[in-house]
Amino acid sequence: MISERAWADIDLAALRQNLAVLRELAAPDRDVMLVVKADAYGHGMQLVATIAQRCGIRSFGVRDSSEALELRSVGISGQILVLGTAIESELQHCLEMGIELAIHSTDRVKSLRQLVRRMNGRLRSKPRVHLNVDTGMGRLGLPADRAPQVLDAILHAPELQLVGIMTHLARPEGGFHPFTLEQSERFQRVLKVAESRSLKLGSDGVRVHIGNSAALFTGMSLKGDLVRPGIAAYGFMPKRILGGMIPGSERLAPVMSLRGQIAFMKDVPKGTSISYAQEWTAPNKTRIATVPIGYYDGIPWRLKGKGFALVRGQRAPIVGRVTMDYVMLDIGSIPGAKVGDVVTLFGRDGDAEIPVSEIAEAVDTIPYEITCMVGTRVKRVPIDRDVERDHQILPRIAVGDSPLVLGSESESGLLSSADEREGDGNALAQATGAASASQ
């Protein structure tokens, strides 16, 4: 019996399925470097990387040195590349742990050479580095016209070993957008310079990587032997931005489902306002359920008046403002709902589903942001779809021996008398610490 107020199911079968799709698309001549930055897009980096390693993934991309070192500490033994910038104070530990680094400047080449000399032969092998070229993203990496200069600096540094040349694509449409092809052409000009320096490019030489999730699914014919999918591994693509589904992405399965439970219920008459600023007023007598999950936990504040949750496989509208710790649902049309029932904020409940993309579209953002916003107090719970799970998540939060719910159920699911409302309201007033309706 799980005792969380809110949690995220991480579907391991879905993750394995997505990884198999990615490896199939990359085969036969490309390897997969799985991007697990930002806690694996909110899914739990340690868990995702461990499962991926068991599935045969041997390369991982992370944002920074702290994420890289965390992976090493939990037994990830393959290639780990810091895609972003490493912090100077952590460089020595990175080198000692065999972490590979992206090079963005000649200054980093110099600082690494100096560090290796200070370590005075304590490393078992040369630091492995990747030249990062900016071909149009404008975020990190060297401008393409300066890449030859830094390439030469690396090649003339006996302390370093060049193992990769990389760039990052800017367009989420992948090969469906002409700018992606422009980036590819700029990158290939850099690769020609590398070949002119007698570098052998490929799996048995310097790895070449440009492709991301969108590039992989849009069939781009890019020179490279390594691809870096990220978002596709977690079951979705930037559908809203593209205005439609990328061909082949229907094979992906969502990995995360965000869930909570009904912690408090009350019946309210017509005209009752709910949550801050009184932005929602009950149009009729109804029943309100309070769920202990809010914008601190990843429910977008902008979802007010636009979102839904699933209760007993039925949609219940989110009413009033989303607060820091709670959301309120109108469950007046859902008979039999009770305190302790599972609430699905996104994901599937039986045949019903609220996809992450629906929430992203409702608040004008991208799916990546929705899963990345799921907070740290939401426990990630690994599950397997082949194993039936007991969804009786928590015993009912109680006042004495009674569920914390204002009123008793009649056949309609609403209170049958004002007296019952008043009586249970007095019981609630005597409760301390069981559940709070204050924000």
Buried (B, 14 or more C-beta within 10 A) or exposed (E): EBEBBBBBBBBBBBBBBBBEBBBEBBEEEBBBBBBBBBBBBBBBBBBBBBBBBEBEBBBBBBBBBBBBBBBBEEEBEBBBBBBBBBEEEBBBBBBBBBBBBBBBBBEBBEBBBEBBEEBEEEBEEBBBBBBBBBBBBEEBBBEBEBBBEBBBBBBEBEBBBBBBBBBBBBBBBBBBBEEBBBBBEBBBBBBEBBEEEEBEBBEEEBBBBBBBBBBBBBEBEBBBBBBBBBBBBBBBBBBBEBEEEBEBBEBBBBBBBBBBBBBBBBBBEEEBBBBEEEEBEBEEBBBBBBBBBBBBBBBBEBBBBBBBBBBBEBBBBBBBBBBEBBBBBBBBEBEEBBBBBBBBBBBBBEEBBBBBBBBBBBBEBBBBBBBBBBBEBBEBBBBEBEEEEEBEBBEBBBBEEEBBBBBBBEEEBBBBEEEBBEBBEEEBEEBEEBBBEEE
